Amino acid sequence: MTADQILTFDHPEVQVVNLPRRFRTVGEKMNAAAALASHDLLFVWDDDDVYLPHRLSFSVAHFDPAKGFFKAQHAWVWNNGQLSGPATYLFHAGSCWSRSRFDALRGYPAEGTGYDLLFEQQLESRFPGSTAAHPVTPEEIYYLYRWGGTGSYHMSGFGALKIGQNVGQTEVEDYVRQRADRNEIPRGHVPLQPCWRADYPRLASSYSAALAAAAGAGTGILSREDAEASQDPPYPRPPSSAPIQVRSTGARRSSS
């Protein structure tokens, strides 16, 4: 995210790519990542969300090469330490697709916030029916969409899609830089230490069991909050321990 970082991770199946400057848009960054990928079934894998261990096997088992795109219909939502759902939304970060479909669209559009929505809209327009989400039971849900309480941010929190305006690019840069200036984000060489801070598979399993028990008892859902989780997840501003000063977007400088 910042040129002041060099990320490292020593693993034979992991390639870390560090660049001296940011891409102009997140869409172009995704295109570069796809170009560097070794195989032809590509999974979107956002590092601020959680994917349960069965994601790969479940997705591959239900992937239809004729569609060239797969995504589960539901996800769990993690917000400030609370699990809720099942929720239905775009959840593009829980998808996978064939390289041939990706190439047919010539990749993601060069946009900021909303690049993922545009990609799926273009895919559906070119290949009708391809983006239809796969129905899943609560036990089969593999994607936890994390919002508040993670110490990170969501680009979508800085504004909605506006074609050609690269929404979120400058705001994210300011947000990250100011957190780094407060020593909340490390600079220099940063050895990655992948881990979870919670037992997400157990939490999801327990929550699914509680939902099933509630349904069996005739109470339907657990609470009003769970009912609301089936709608669009919330979109607050990114969390911060201090005010974030954002540059005027009237004349943006090129950055990536």
Buried (B, 14 or more C-beta within 10 A) or exposed (E): BBEEBEEEEEEEEEEEEEEEEBBBBBBBBBBBBBEEBEEEBBBBEBEEBBBBEBBEEBBEEEBEEEBBBBBBBBBBBBBEEEBBBBBBBBBBBBBBBBBEBBEBBEBBBBBBBBBBBBBBEBBBEEBEEBBBBBEBEBEBBBBBBBBBEBEBBBBBBBBEBEEEBBBBBBBBBBBBBBBBEEEEBEEEEBEEEEEEEEEBBEBBBEBBEBBEEBEEEEEEBBEEEBEBBBEEBEEEEBBBEEEBEBEEEEEEEEBB
